[in-house]
Amino acid sequence: MFFMDIGKEVTETPQVKICCNENTVQYAELKYVKLSFIPIFPLSTHYKTLCKTCKSTVEAPKNKISLLSILNKFIGLAIMLLVAFYFWQGHQENIIKELNVLKKPQKYDFYLIDNNRFNEVENQRSAFVIAKVISANKDAIEIVISNYSYSRKRDLIKAIRLDTLVFDDFFPSKSQFLTPEELNGLYKKEIVYRVLRPFNYTLFGGVAVRPTMPEKLYKGYNPTPLNQEGIRSYRNDDLIGALSLFTQAAEQGDAWAQINLAQMYRDGEGNEVDNAQALYWFNQAKVSGNKTAEFEYDQLCKKVKMCK
């Protein structure tokens, strides 16, 4: 535990002055304020020369406490000033960052607001809320204000750390608009007392914005419901039903349905063998850039010799 106290440093220096047939001793006392064991600053000095035998005070020249000893007692004060400067510098940097965010507001910026002053309400109980920007341009900033309020600023920060900003009911659907001038006025009056922009979707270590899903690297085939139904019918040996479903999907431009239909015509499944229809549907799928259809078309052409 840290507590303030008065420290004392005493230096003994033998003197030439004689009393009771012995050398006298000078006691130089330096008092200083300390925080636990850390000296903060010197408080006072006191000198006296005593006879060690009779304990009487003897007049003698003073040997001053060294300047280094006095300066050492400023260590705590220097540390405190450095710490204060560090936090002051951090505060100034935060103000500059917030002003830059205010100059160019964008979607998913957040504002911490004194709700009573924002709504011009007289209330003995404090209420702090957070607003989220959902759109912004040079003329207006659209915000939604949280459904929940907090009586202490630190409770609002704690809620942010617990990922509550991404809860479905945390913000309402109803929005309101502020002009850039109004927003800057609220900030100057400290009604909007913090301006925040998430970094990597987070604020104070809590998730503030749901990450958007990355675009698929492979934009491959997405089967149509008709083709899927046709596949299920085919696996259940309902060949006529599968042929009908593949035909519907093929006519809507589904390349894989066109291949499935062509294979059924080629193999005589659900109908008589019809190589002309098989080639037609393989070619339709091939035109759309399907490499499987291109291979199947070439193989059937070699077999039936019907291609030009």
C-alpha positions, 0 to 999 in steps of 0.5 A: 500500500502507498501512503504519504509520510515524512522521511528523515536522513541524518548525516554524522560528521566529526568536528575539530571542536573539542568538548570533554576532551573528545571531538564533537559530532555534527548532525545534519538532518534532512527531512523530506516527503515520501510516498511509501519508500519513494522520496518526493521532495525535500522539506527542511534541513536542520544542523546541530553539533553535540558533544558525545559525552555530555550531550551539550550543544556546541557552537561550530561551523556547519558542514552543509548537506550535499547538493546531491543528497538534496536533489536525490529527494526529488526523484519521486517528484520527477517520476510523477511529473514524467507519468503526468506528462505521459498521460497528458501527451496521450490525452492530447493525441486522443483529442487530435484523433477524435478531431480527425474522426469528426472532420471525416465521419464515416459508417461505424464511428461511435459517439459516447454521449451525456444523454441528459444534456443531449436531450436537455433533460433535468435528471438527478441520475446521470445517463450515458449512451452510445451512438453508432453512425450508420451513414454519413456524408458532407451534409448529414450524419445518420446515427442510432442511439443505444436502447440502453443507458448507463449511470457511470461512464466506466459502466458504458466502457465495460459494456463495450468490452463485453461485446454488447454493441453487436447484440441485436437489440442494443441499437434501435431501428429508428435513426436520427440525423445530425449536421456536421456543425451540430456534431462539432457543437456537441463535442465542444460542449462535451455532450459528445464526450468521446469520438471513437473509430473501431480498429479491426472491428473492436473498441476497448478490446470488445467487438463493436462491429460484426465482421463482413463475410469475405467474398468467396474466392471460388465463385463456382456452381450454385445448383438450382432447386430444379436440378437438385430435385432432378438429382434426388429423383434420379437417385430414387430411380424415378427416371421420368420425373428426373428427366422432366426436372432436368428439362425444366432446369436446362431450359432455364440455363442451368449448365449442369442440368443441361449435362444431366439431361444430355447424359439421360438422352445419350444413355436412354434413361427415362426415354429412348436413346436420342443422340441428337438431343444429347449433342444439343444439350451438351453443346448448350452447356459447352457454350456457357464455358463448362469444360465437362460439357465440352469433353462429353460433347467431343466424346459423343461426336467421335462415337456417333459421327453426327457432328460437323 
